[in-house]
Amino acid sequence: MTSEQNTIRKLAAILFADIVGYTALMQKGESMALAILARYEEITINQVAKFNGEIVKTYGDGSLILFDSLVDAVTCAQNMQLAFQKTPIVPLRIGIHVGEVVRKGNDIFGNVVNIASRVESIGVAGSVLLTKDANQRIKNQEVITTQLLGSFDFKNVDEPIEVYALVHEGLCVPDQLELPVKGKSIKPSFLSSSNSTLILLGVSMITIALLIYFQFLKPDHGDVIQLPAAKVQAINATEQSIAVLPFRNMSGQDDLEYVVDGMTDAIISRLTRISDIDKVSSFTSISKYKNTNLSISEIAEELGVKYLVQGNFQKSGSKFKIRLQLILGNTDDQLWDHEYSGEWNPNEIFGMQAEVTETVAGMMNSSISATEIAAIQKMPTSNTEAYNLFLRAEFQRKKNNQSAYSIAIPLYEQTIELDSNFCDAYIGLAYIWTTGGLVWGIYEEKEAWQNSRALLVKALEIDSSRLESFLQLEAGTFYYDWDFTTSEKYLAKRRRTNTYYENDMDIDYLVKTSRYEEALELVKMKLEIDPSRPIIYAFHAEVLYFLSRPQEAIDLLKSSDLSFNDNMWYLREAAKLSYYLGEYESFYQRLDQLLTKFADRSPIHYWFQAIASHLKGNTSEAAKHISQINKKYEEGSSGSPAWFMALYYFHTGDQENGFKWLQRSYDRHEVEMTWLQEEPLLAKVKNDPRYQSIYSKMGFPILLKE
């Protein structure tokens, strides 16, 4: 039977259930946590069977459950929560949505699943939350009572959703102040003008209490350095921005560098999950400060952040120790200092990472929602060996070259074999395939995208909240599928959900669809968030070029070269742009740096070399490089060899060969064909019927410009 025959669409009620703070429970006492989990599983299995439901998936401390009847789903949820109030109490939250799902084998898919998960995530222990659609269908049931909590904007959901709480003796109806409101559009029915002042007063009192708690009362979080009142006031008034500098390896073992980098990245990753922190510098941005003579204030200025974390890491056998400091960047004042030590196992490693994150956020006076705390405290894996393999794989992946990728792939695969629910391993491995099939030509395009997509789908099955998975899928939809219609929807959704700035692909997409002003706004936004990323400066210059501001583009590249001429991505884009700008000496210099500093060779490198040789009048040398591109094409290589063959011939004025290779690029569905509308070398042939024929089949969302 085919997979199509196994696929069924049906209306269903989806119930998501999750034990609140299970990781923290494990850290406090494994025996009690396991008893709670066993009780959860026993009651859930019995109640779901009683109400004709089906447990589709279990997530260790949660479940995805399917019902044909919404009334059965709500009644089952109510009975589960009432049963869980007896000792040992199970702190469960439940979310319910109704709609069409796609059933394929033993799994289910559809937006209804995503929405149910999102609604569950804002609940509290003892609550059952329902969407407006679900509430509409059961509101006439006399034995079921609900209460409107408000209208919420959820990530990756197009429109705000009204959320209701099930009301019953023994169930918890969340108070508005308990809900994780950051980033949400809340319109609670009870927030009238008569009591809004009291609520705001309550918020203020809670905020003050939290500040006192984090600053003075919270135990075991290290030494808080008391500063003069004027400096404390200045700290509180600053933008919430931070960088975690590369931890220093104090183990005396160079082969543990991958562990040290992994610890640094883990703290960064957790801080990025706190929406009240405006800016967290990426690992890529901070890597260059691993061996630097710059002062703390100079680094803070370069990165555009107010706070910095620096630390020393040691690992010896099964023990680890880490000493951390939180520093105010512009004054170099130390705000907090603490040392952590423990066994090298997931419970203690991830517990330390979560505690550091929460403490640092508290010192910054950044609020953390219940959902964010749950995400920060979540254990990615409970398998020590799997985590070690993952750190080694990540260390290699971040080198961004073919040799390192070949080492990383089997490490990721071994990680997944040891823990098939380790979401981060799927995302990291997918990144290698996604990137390797693009312009660098490491893996065959079709294979790369098939592998990447399968891994990302699996990652989303494990954790549907991971933005990294969605962003990679959206990039593949554009580059590999040429699906402009869906890409437009993704772009609109990211604007609505305030994730617009998180995807570099958006700049490329906006330029390739002729929206230069919007691309410039996005570039400026990204530079405000993180002014240290090399590729954004290359994109900035590119946008200025397309806005017919060539001198500004030239000046920007010249000033950026000093900082970023050791970055592969920057040099590639800067070399290409300097050629288009007619800055041939700069083109030759950047190309020489690219070829000298990085060993990988793909069609774009040979194209650069062919263009440079032709410009210098060395036609025999140009022919040699063209032959290398042609060989890549005959081998079926990715990296868009037919596209670069076409560009070379259009550069020389040979339109016949140019169009022959352009058609071949289209026929092979090469990713660089996404440049068709805006490629400068094609500007003079846009009225040619051969160009227009190919263009009409690509499906660009913007009309062809004259």
C-alpha positions in Angstrom: 0.0 0.0 0.0 1.4 3.5 -0.9 1.9 6.2 1.6 -0.8 8.2 -0.1 -3.3 5.4 0.6 -2.2 5.4 4.3 -2.9 9.1 4.6 -6.3 10.0 6.1 -7.8 13.5 6.8 -10.3 13.7 9.6 -11.9 16.2 12.1 -10.6 15.5 15.6 -10.0 17.0 19.0 -6.3 17.2 20.1 -5.3 17.2 23.7 -1.7 18.1 24.7 -0.7 17.3 28.3 2.6 18.2 29.9 4.0 17.8 33.5 5.1 21.3 34.7 8.7 21.6 35.8 9.5 17.9 35.5 13.2 18.6 35.0 13.3 20.5 38.3 11.5 17.6 40.0 14.1 15.2 38.8 16.9 17.4 40.1 15.2 17.7 43.5 14.6 13.9 43.9 14.7 11.3 41.2 12.5 8.7 43.1 9.7 11.2 43.7 9.8 12.4 40.0 9.6 8.8 38.8 6.7 8.1 41.1 4.9 11.1 39.7 5.7 10.0 36.1 4.4 6.5 36.8 1.2 7.9 38.3 0.8 10.2 35.3 1.1 7.3 32.8 -1.2 5.0 34.7 -4.1 7.5 35.1 -3.6 8.9 31.6 -3.8 5.4 30.0 -6.9 4.5 31.9 -8.8 7.8 31.4 -7.9 8.0 27.7 -9.2 4.5 27.1 -12.4 5.2 29.1 -13.2 8.1 26.9 -12.3 6.4 23.6 -9.1 8.4 23.0 -5.8 7.4 21.5 -2.3 8.3 22.9 -0.5 9.1 19.6 2.8 10.1 21.2 4.5 10.3 24.6 7.2 12.8 25.3 8.5 11.3 28.6 6.7 13.9 30.7 3.8 14.6 28.3 1.5 13.2 25.7 -0.3 14.0 22.4 -3.8 12.5 22.6 -6.4 12.2 19.8 -10.2 12.1 20.3 -13.0 11.7 17.8 -15.3 13.5 20.2 -14.5 16.9 21.7 -16.8 16.4 24.6 -14.9 13.2 25.4 -11.6 15.1 25.2 -12.8 17.8 27.6 -14.4 15.3 30.1 -11.2 13.2 30.0 -9.0 16.2 30.7 -11.2 17.2 33.6 -11.1 13.7 35.1 -7.4 13.5 34.6 -6.8 16.7 36.4 -9.1 15.8 39.3 -7.3 12.5 39.7 -3.9 14.2 39.7 -4.8 16.3 42.7 -4.4 13.2 45.0 -0.9 12.4 46.4 1.5 12.2 44.8 0.2 15.3 43.0 1.0 15.5 39.3 1.4 19.2 38.3 -0.1 18.8 34.8 -1.3 21.4 32.3 -3.5 20.5 29.4 -4.4 22.3 26.1 -7.2 21.3 23.7 -8.0 22.4 20.1 -10.2 20.9 17.5 -9.9 20.8 13.7 -8.7 18.8 10.7 -5.7 16.5 11.2 -3.8 14.4 8.7 -3.4 10.8 9.9 -0.4 9.0 8.3 0.4 5.6 9.8 0.8 6.0 13.5 1.3 9.7 13.4 -0.8 12.8 13.0 0.0 16.2 11.5 -1.7 19.6 10.9 -1.9 23.1 12.3 -4.4 21.9 14.9 -1.6 19.9 16.6 0.6 23.0 16.7 -2.1 25.2 18.1 -3.1 22.7 20.8 0.6 22.6 21.9 0.9 26.4 22.0 -2.3 26.7 24.1 -1.0 24.0 26.5 2.3 25.8 26.9 0.7 28.9 28.5 -1.2 26.9 31.1 -0.4 26.3 34.8 -0.5 23.2 36.9 -4.0 21.9 37.3 -5.5 23.9 34.4 -7.3 22.8 31.2 -7.2 25.4 28.4 -9.3 25.4 25.2 -9.2 27.4 22.0 -12.1 29.5 20.9 -13.0 26.9 18.2 -13.1 24.2 20.9 -15.1 26.4 23.3 -17.7 27.2 20.6 -18.4 23.5 20.1 -19.0 22.7 23.7 -20.5 25.9 25.1 -24.0 24.5 25.0 -23.0 21.5 27.1 -24.8 22.1 30.5 -22.2 20.2 32.5 -19.2 22.1 31.0 -18.3 25.6 32.1 -15.5 27.8 30.7 -14.0 31.2 31.4 -12.4 33.5 28.8 -8.8 34.3 29.7 -7.9 36.5 26.7 -6.7 36.7 23.1 -3.1 35.6 22.5 -0.6 35.9 19.7 1.3 32.6 19.4 4.5 32.0 17.4 4.0 30.4 14.1 0.2 30.9 14.3 -1.2 33.5 11.9 -4.0 35.1 13.9 -4.6 35.8 17.6 -6.5 33.0 19.4 -9.0 33.4 22.2 -8.2 31.0 25.1 -10.7 29.7 27.6 -10.1 27.8 30.9 -12.3 24.9 32.0 -14.0 25.8 35.2 -14.7 23.0 37.8 -14.2 22.5 41.5 -10.7 21.2 41.9 -9.4 22.7 38.6 -7.1 25.7 38.4 -8.3 28.7 36.4 -5.1 30.7 35.8 -5.0 34.2 37.1 -4.0 36.7 34.4 -0.8 37.5 36.2 0.2 33.9 36.2 0.2 33.7 32.4 3.4 34.2 30.3 2.2 37.4 28.7 5.5 38.6 27.1 5.1 38.7 23.3 1.4 38.0 23.6 -1.5 40.3 22.8 -3.7 39.9 25.8 -7.3 41.2 25.9 -8.7 39.8 29.1 -12.5 40.2 29.5 -12.1 41.2 33.2 -9.6 44.0 32.6 -12.1 46.9 33.0 -11.2 50.5 33.7 -12.5 50.1 37.2 -9.9 47.5 38.3 -7.0 48.2 35.9 -5.3 50.4 38.4 -5.4 47.7 41.1 -4.0 45.2 38.6 -1.2 47.5 37.5 -0.4 48.1 41.2 -0.3 44.4 41.7 2.1 44.0 38.8 4.3 46.7 40.2 4.4 45.1 43.7 5.2 41.7 42.1 8.0 43.3 40.0 9.5 44.9 43.1 9.2 41.6 45.0 11.0 39.7 42.2 13.8 42.3 42.1 14.3 42.0 45.8 14.2 38.2 45.5 16.8 38.0 42.7 19.0 40.7 44.1 19.1 39.8 47.8 17.2 36.7 48.8 17.5 34.0 46.2 19.9 31.3 47.7 22.9 29.6 46.2 23.3 31.8 43.1 26.6 33.3 43.9 27.9 36.6 45.1 26.1 39.7 44.1 28.5 42.7 44.0 27.0 45.8 45.7 27.5 48.9 43.5 27.0 52.5 44.3 23.3 53.6 44.0 24.0 55.8 40.9 25.5 52.8 39.0 22.6 50.5 40.0 20.1 53.0 38.7 22.1 53.3 35.4 22.1 49.5 35.1 18.3 49.3 35.5 17.8 51.9 32.9 19.8 50.2 30.2 18.7 48.1 27.3 18.4 44.4 28.0 21.3 43.2 26.0 24.1 40.7 26.7 26.9 38.7 25.3 28.4 35.5 26.7 32.1 35.5 25.9 33.9 32.2 25.0 34.7 30.4 28.2 38.4 29.8 28.9 39.5 26.2 28.9 41.3 25.7 32.2 41.4 21.9 31.9 44.9 21.8 30.4 43.5 19.6 27.6 43.2 21.1 24.1 40.9 18.2 23.1 38.3 19.5 25.5 37.8 22.7 23.5 34.6 21.3 22.0 33.2 20.9 25.5 34.1 24.5 26.5 32.5 25.9 23.3 29.4 23.7 23.9 29.0 25.2 27.4 29.3 28.7 26.1 26.7 28.0 23.3 24.3 26.4 25.8 24.1 29.4 28.0 23.6 31.7 24.9 20.9 29.4 23.6 19.0 29.5 26.9 19.3 33.3 27.2 17.8 33.7 23.7 14.6 32.0 24.9 13.9 34.9 27.3 11.8 37.3 25.3 12.4 40.1 27.9 16.0 40.2 26.9 16.2 42.3 23.8 19.6 41.1 22.4 21.8 38.1 23.0 24.9 38.0 20.8 25.1 34.8 18.8 27.9 32.2 19.2 29.2 33.2 15.8 29.5 36.8 16.9 31.4 36.1 20.1 33.7 33.4 18.7 36.4 35.8 17.5 36.9 37.0 21.1 38.3 33.6 22.2 41.8 35.0 22.0 41.6 38.7 22.1 43.5 41.6 23.7 40.4 43.8 23.7 39.1 45.1 27.0 35.6 44.3 28.3 34.3 47.8 27.4 35.8 47.6 23.9 34.1 44.2 23.3 30.8 45.5 24.7 31.0 48.5 22.3 31.8 46.3 19.3 28.9 43.9 20.1 26.5 46.6 21.1 25.6 45.1 24.5 25.4 46.3 28.0 26.2 43.2 29.9 28.8 40.5 29.4 29.3 37.0 31.0 32.8 35.6 31.1 33.9 32.3 32.6 36.5 29.6 33.2 35.7 26.0 32.6 37.4 22.9 33.9 36.6 19.2 33.4 38.5 16.3 34.9 37.2 12.8 34.5 33.6 12.8 35.7 33.8 16.2 37.4 33.4 19.7 36.1 33.8 23.2 37.5 32.8 26.5 36.0 33.3 30.0 37.4 31.3 32.8 35.9 31.1 36.6 36.2 28.5 39.1 35.1 30.0 42.4 34.1 28.6 45.8 33.2 30.2 46.4 29.8 30.6 50.2 29.7 32.2 50.4 33.1 33.8 47.0 33.5 32.1 46.7 36.9 31.6 43.1 38.2 27.9 42.6 39.2 28.0 38.9 40.1 30.5 36.1 40.6 29.9 32.4 41.3 31.4 29.0 41.0 29.5 25.8 40.1 30.8 22.3 40.3 29.3 18.8 39.9 29.2 15.5 38.1 29.5 15.5 34.3 26.0 14.1 33.7 22.9 15.6 32.0 21.1 16.3 35.3 23.9 18.4 36.7 25.0 19.9 33.4 21.6 21.1 32.3 20.6 22.1 35.8 23.7 24.3 36.1 22.9 25.9 32.6 19.3 26.6 33.6 20.3 28.1 37.0 23.0 30.3 35.4 20.5 31.5 32.8 17.8 32.3 35.4 20.3 34.0 37.7 21.8 36.2 34.9 18.3 37.2 33.7 17.4 38.1 37.3 20.5 40.2 37.7 19.5 42.0 34.5 16.0 42.6 35.9 14.5 40.6 33.0 11.2 38.8 33.6 10.9 35.2 32.7 7.5 33.6 31.9 6.5 30.2 33.1 6.8 28.9 29.5 10.3 30.3 29.2 11.3 28.8 32.5 10.1 25.4 31.3 12.0 25.7 28.1 15.2 26.8 29.9 14.9 23.9 32.4 14.1 21.3 29.8 16.8 18.5 29.5 17.7 18.0 25.8 18.9 14.5 26.6 19.4 12.3 29.6 22.2 10.3 27.9 25.7 11.5 28.8 27.4 9.8 25.9 24.9 11.2 23.5 25.5 14.7 24.8 29.3 14.4 24.5 28.9 13.2 20.9 26.6 16.1 20.2 29.1 18.6 21.5 31.8 17.2 19.3 29.5 17.3 16.3 28.5 20.9 16.9 32.2 21.9 17.3 32.9 20.5 13.8 29.8 21.9 12.2 30.6 25.4 13.2 33.9 25.3 11.2 31.7 25.4 8.1 33.8 23.4 5.7 33.5 20.1 3.8 36.1 18.3 5.9 34.5 19.3 9.2 31.1 18.4 7.9 32.3 14.9 7.0 33.4 14.5 10.6 30.2 16.0 12.1 27.7 13.9 10.2 28.5 10.5 11.8 28.8 12.1 15.2 25.3 13.5 14.9 24.1 10.1 13.6 25.6 8.3 16.6 24.0 10.8 18.9 20.6 10.1 17.4 21.2 6.4 17.7 21.8 6.8 21.4 18.9 9.2 21.9 16.3 9.3 19.2 14.5 12.2 20.9 17.5 14.5 21.0 16.0 17.4 19.1 19.1 19.5 18.8 21.0 16.7 17.0 18.4 16.6 14.3 18.6 20.4 13.8 22.4 20.5 13.7 22.5 17.6 11.2 19.8 19.2 9.1 21.8 22.5 9.0 24.8 20.6 7.4 22.6 19.2 4.6 20.7 22.4 4.1 23.9 24.4 3.8 26.0 21.8 1.9 23.5 21.6 -0.9 23.5 25.4 -1.6 26.1 27.4 -3.4 29.0 25.6 -1.8 28.2 22.5 -3.7 29.2 19.9 -1.1 26.1 17.6 -1.5 23.8 16.9 -4.4 20.9 19.3 -4.1 18.0 16.9 -4.2 19.6 14.5 -1.7 20.6 17.4 0.6 17.1 18.9 0.7 15.4 15.5 1.2 17.7 14.6 4.1 17.4 18.0 5.7 13.6 18.2 5.4 13.1 14.7 6.9 15.4 15.7 9.8 13.5 19.0 10.4 10.1 17.3 10.3 11.4 14.8 13.0 12.7 17.7 15.1 9.4 19.4 15.0 7.6 16.2 16.0 9.9 16.1 19.1 9.6 19.9 19.9 7.2 21.9 17.8 8.3 25.2 19.5 11.9 25.2 18.0 12.1 28.2 15.7 15.4 27.0 14.2 13.5 24.1 12.6 10.9 26.3 11.0 13.5 28.8 9.7 15.5 26.0 8.0 12.3 24.6 6.5 11.3 28.0 5.2 14.8 28.5 3.7 14.5 25.2 1.9 11.1 26.1 0.6 12.6 29.1 -1.1 16.0 27.9 -2.3 15.2 24.3 -3.1 11.5 24.3 -4.0 11.3 27.8 -5.6 7.9 28.0 -3.8 7.4 31.8 -3.8 3.8 31.6 -2.8 4.6 29.8 0.4 7.6 32.0 1.0 5.4 35.1 0.9 3.2 33.5 3.5 6.2 32.7 5.7 7.4 36.3 5.3 4.1 37.8 6.3 3.8 35.4 9.3 7.3 36.4 10.6 6.3 40.0 10.4 3.1 39.3 12.5 4.9 37.1 15.0 7.9 39.4 15.5 10.4 36.8 14.3 11.2 38.9 11.2 14.7 39.7 12.4 15.7 36.0 13.1 16.1 34.8 9.5 18.9 35.9 7.3 17.2 34.4 4.3 14.6 37.2 4.4 17.2 39.8 3.3 18.2 37.6 0.3 14.5 36.9 -0.5 13.6 40.6 -0.4 16.5 41.6 -2.7 15.7 38.8 -5.1 12.1 40.0 -5.3 13.0 43.7 -5.8 12.0 45.0 -2.4 15.3 46.9 -1.7 13.9 49.4 0.8 12.4 46.7 2.9 15.6 44.8 2.8 17.5 47.8 3.9 15.2 48.2 6.9 15.7 44.6 7.9 19.5 44.9 7.6 19.5 47.9 9.9 17.3 46.0 12.4 19.7 43.1 12.4 22.7 45.4 12.8 21.0 47.0 15.8 20.4 43.6 17.4 23.9 42.3 16.6 26.4 44.6 15.0 29.2 42.0 14.8 27.9 39.6 12.2 30.1 39.7 9.0 27.5 38.4 6.5 25.1 41.3 7.4 27.6 43.9 6.4 28.0 42.2 3.0 24.2 42.1 2.7 24.1 45.8 3.6 26.5 46.7 0.9 24.5 44.5 -1.6 21.3 46.3 -0.8 23.0 49.7 -1.2 24.2 48.5 -4.7 20.7 47.6 -5.7 19.4 50.9 -4.4 21.8 52.6 -6.9 24.1 53.9 -4.1 27.3 52.4 -5.3 29.8 54.7 -3.5 28.2 53.9 -0.2 28.4 50.2 -1.0 32.1 50.6 -1.9 32.9 52.6 1.3 31.1 50.1 3.5 33.0 47.1 2.1 36.3 48.9 2.5 35.6 49.7 6.1 34.2 46.1 6.8 37.3 44.4 5.3 39.4 45.2 8.3 37.1 43.3 10.6 35.8 40.5 8.5 38.4 39.5 5.9 38.9 36.2 7.7 35.2 35.2 7.3 34.3 32.9 4.5 30.7 34.1 4.0 31.7 37.7 4.0 34.5 37.3 1.5 32.4 35.4 -0.9 29.7 38.0 -1.0 32.1 40.9 -0.9 34.1 39.5 -3.8 31.0 39.0 -5.9 29.7 42.5 -5.1 33.1 44.2 -5.9 32.9 42.6 -9.3 29.5 44.0 -10.0 30.6 47.4 -8.7 33.4 47.5 -11.2 36.0 47.5 -8.3 38.2 45.0 -10.0 41.3 45.5 -7.9 39.2 44.9 -4.8 37.6 41.9 -6.5 41.0 40.4 -7.1 42.2 41.0 -3.6 39.1 39.5 -1.9 39.1 36.6 -4.3 42.8 35.9 -3.4 42.0 36.0 0.3 39.0 33.7 -0.2 41.1 31.1 -2.1 44.1 31.5 0.3 42.3 31.2 3.6 39.7 28.5 2.7 40.4 25.2 1.0 36.9 24.3 -0.3 36.3 24.7 -4.1 32.8 24.8 -5.7 31.4 26.3 -8.9 31.3 29.8 -7.6 35.0 29.8 -6.9 35.8 28.6 -10.4 33.4 31.3 -11.8 35.2 34.0 -9.8 38.6 32.7 -11.1 37.2 32.6 -14.7 35.9 36.1 -14.5 39.1 37.4 -13.0 41.2 35.7 -15.7 39.0 37.1 -18.5 39.2 40.6 -17.1 43.0 40.3 -17.1 42.9 39.1 -20.7 44.1 35.6 -19.9 41.6 33.6 -21.9 43.4 30.3 -21.7 43.4 30.5 -17.9 39.7 31.5 -18.0 39.0 28.4 -20.2 40.6 26.2 -17.7 38.3 27.4 -14.9 35.3 27.1 -17.2 36.3 23.5 -17.8 36.3 22.9 -14.1 32.7 24.2 -13.8 31.6 22.1 -16.7 33.1 19.1 -15.0 31.1 19.8 -11.9 28.0 20.0 -14.1 28.7 16.6 -15.8 29.3 15.0 -12.4 25.9 16.2 -11.2 27.4 18.4 -8.6 25.3 20.9 -6.6 26.6 24.5 -6.3 24.6 25.5 -9.4 27.4 24.9 -12.0 25.0 25.5 -15.0 24.0 28.9 -13.5 27.7 30.0 -13.2 28.4 28.7 -16.7 25.6 30.9 -18.0 26.8 33.9 -16.0 30.3 33.6 -17.5 29.0 33.6 -21.0 26.7 36.6 -20.3 29.8 38.3 -18.9 31.7 37.7 -22.1 28.7 38.8 -24.3 28.1 35.2 -25.7 24.3 35.2 -25.3 23.7 32.0 -27.3 25.8 29.9 -24.8 24.5 32.0 -22.0 20.9 31.0 -22.7 21.8 27.4 -23.4 23.3 27.1 -19.9 20.5 29.2 -18.3 18.0 26.7 -19.6 20.1 23.8 -18.2 20.2 25.5 -14.8 16.4 25.8 -14.9 16.0 22.2 -16.0 18.2 21.0 -13.1 16.3 23.2 -10.6 19.5 24.8 -9.3 19.2 27.0 -6.2 21.0 30.0 -7.8 18.1 30.3 -10.2 16.4 32.3 -7.4 18.6 35.1 -8.6 16.9 35.2 -12.0 14.9 38.4 -11.5 17.8 40.5 -10.0 21.0 39.0 -11.4 22.9 42.1 -12.8 24.5 40.1 -15.7 21.0 39.4 -17.0 19.7 43.0 -16.9 20.4 43.5 -20.7 18.6 40.4 -21.8 15.3 40.7 -19.9 13.4 41.5 -23.1 14.7 38.4 -24.9 11.8 35.8 -25.3 14.2 33.1 -24.1 14.6 34.9 -20.8 10.9 35.7 -20.5 10.0 32.1 -21.1 12.1 30.9 -18.2 11.1 33.8 -16.0 7.4 33.1 -16.5 7.8 29.5 -15.2 9.7 30.5 -12.0 6.7 32.1 -10.3 8.2 35.3 -8.9 5.7 37.3 -6.8 6.8 40.6 -8.3 6.2 41.6 -12.0 9.2 41.6 -14.3 10.7 45.1 -14.3 11.4 46.8 -17.6 
